[in-house]
Every structure is written in C-alpha cells, then in structure tokens.
Amino acid sequence: MQSSPVRVSALAPLGASLLRWGLGALFLVHGLTKLLVFTPAGTAAYFVSLGLPGALGYLTIALELILAAALLLGIYARWVGLAGVPLLLGTIVSVHGANGFSFANAGGGWEYPAFWAFALLVLFCIGDGKWTLVSR
C-alpha cells in the first residue's frame, strides 16, 4: 500500500512559520550585535560617520529588536515584517548600495539586504503561519 503524498498546501503554514522565525532570528542577531557588541553609542557614531543622524542608530537598534520579537512570537508578523522592508531598503541606499551587488564586497554589497527585504515581502504575501500570538 502506498502512502499518500503530502499536500503542499498542508505544509504552507509550517513554511510560513519557518520563514517568519528565520527572519526574526536575523533581526535579533543584528539588533543584539548593535546593542551588545558595537554598543548603542558606537552604533550612533557609525551612523554619524555615514552622514546620518546618530539618533537613527538608536532607532535602528530598537526597530530591529521589536521586529525580531514580533516575528518570533507571531504578533501581527506579516504587517510588522512589511514595516521592516523600508529599514532594509534604507541600508541599501545609505550603506550597501555603493559597494556593488555582492555582499562579499568590501563593506558588503546590497545583495543580502535586498534578499532580506524580498523575503519579508514574501512573508507578507503568504501570511503569519502557525503558532502565532496575534495574527491578522
């Protein structure tokens, strides 16, 4: 007797959850690196060195950690993820865009933040997935 194939649609909510958790983990790592390794003052100084307001460094840390928590816990994740797209596009415009496409280039190119923004758009399109605290 053959086992019946798993329907792709039955796995879609699990796939959305895995995508959501992966994106949340990325924001958590980036936010904690700025907070604990570079420190808030160091992050602000880096932003100033780029010609950006230092306060934007503090805001970026807060946004990355808020996005991480919302994505990991499933709190309006698709909408919160959509709000993260401008943050990533901003990194392309302000930091990575001038370094070329490949993220292996000196200073990191725009490939990685572009893909990350794209993945957030995919999450928005497919939904929050399973195991969420608050979804819509």
C-alpha positions in Angstrom: 0.0 0.0 0.0 1.4 3.4 -1.0 1.4 6.2 1.4 -0.4 9.3 0.2 1.8 12.2 -0.8 1.8 15.2 1.5 -0.2 18.1 0.0 1.9 21.2 -0.5 -1.0 23.3 0.8 -0.9 21.4 4.1 2.7 22.4 4.6 2.3 26.1 3.7 1.5 27.3 7.2 4.6 25.5 8.5 6.7 27.0 5.8 5.4 30.5 6.6 6.3 29.9 10.3 9.8 28.7 9.4 10.3 31.8 7.2 8.9 34.1 10.0 11.3 32.5 12.6 14.3 32.8 10.3 13.6 36.4 9.6 13.0 37.1 13.3 16.3 35.4 14.2 18.1 37.6 11.7 16.7 40.8 13.2 17.5 39.5 16.6 21.1 38.9 15.8 21.5 42.2 14.0 19.8 44.1 16.8 21.8 42.4 19.6 25.1 42.9 17.8 24.4 46.6 17.6 23.3 46.7 21.2 25.9 44.4 22.9 28.9 44.4 20.6 29.0 47.8 18.9 27.1 49.4 21.8 24.4 52.0 21.2 26.9 54.8 21.4 29.2 53.0 18.9 26.3 52.3 16.6 25.2 56.0 16.7 28.8 57.1 16.0 28.9 54.8 13.0 25.7 56.3 11.6 27.2 59.7 12.1 30.3 58.6 10.1 28.0 57.7 7.3 26.5 61.2 7.3 23.3 60.1 9.1 21.9 61.3 12.3 23.2 59.5 15.3 19.7 59.1 16.7 19.0 56.9 13.7 21.4 54.3 15.1 19.4 54.1 18.4 16.2 53.9 16.4 17.6 51.1 14.2 18.5 49.0 17.3 15.0 49.5 18.7 13.3 48.6 15.4 15.4 45.6 14.8 14.7 44.2 18.3 11.0 45.0 18.0 10.8 43.4 14.6 12.6 40.3 16.0 10.2 39.9 18.9 7.1 40.4 16.7 8.3 37.9 14.1 9.5 35.3 16.5 6.3 35.4 18.6 3.9 35.9 15.7 2.5 39.3 16.7 1.0 40.7 13.5 4.0 39.3 11.9 3.1 39.8 8.3 2.4 43.5 8.9 5.4 44.0 11.2 7.6 42.3 8.6 6.3 44.6 5.9 7.3 47.5 8.1 10.8 46.1 8.1 11.2 46.5 4.3 11.9 50.2 4.4 14.5 49.7 7.1 16.4 47.2 4.8 15.9 49.3 1.7 17.4 52.2 3.7 20.5 50.1 4.3 20.9 49.7 0.6 20.5 53.4 -0.1 22.7 54.6 2.8 25.4 51.9 3.3 25.5 48.9 1.0 24.3 50.2 -2.4 27.6 51.9 -3.2 29.5 48.7 -2.5 28.1 46.8 -5.5 25.9 43.8 -5.6 27.8 41.1 -3.8 27.7 41.1 -0.1 31.2 39.6 -0.2 32.5 43.0 -1.5 34.3 45.3 0.9 31.7 47.0 3.1 29.0 44.5 2.0 27.0 44.9 -1.2 23.3 45.2 -1.5 22.5 41.6 -2.3 21.9 40.5 1.3 19.6 43.3 2.4 17.7 43.1 -0.9 17.0 39.4 -0.4 16.0 40.0 3.2 13.5 42.7 2.1 12.2 40.4 -0.6 11.7 37.6 2.0 9.8 40.0 4.2 7.5 40.7 1.2 7.0 37.0 0.7 6.0 36.6 4.3 3.5 39.4 3.9 2.0 37.7 0.9 1.8 34.2 2.4 0.7 35.1 6.0 1.9 34.6 9.5 1.9 30.8 9.5 1.2 28.6 12.5 1.8 29.2 16.2 1.2 32.9 16.4 0.2 35.0 19.4 -1.8 37.6 17.4 -2.4 37.4 13.6 -4.5 39.1 11.0 
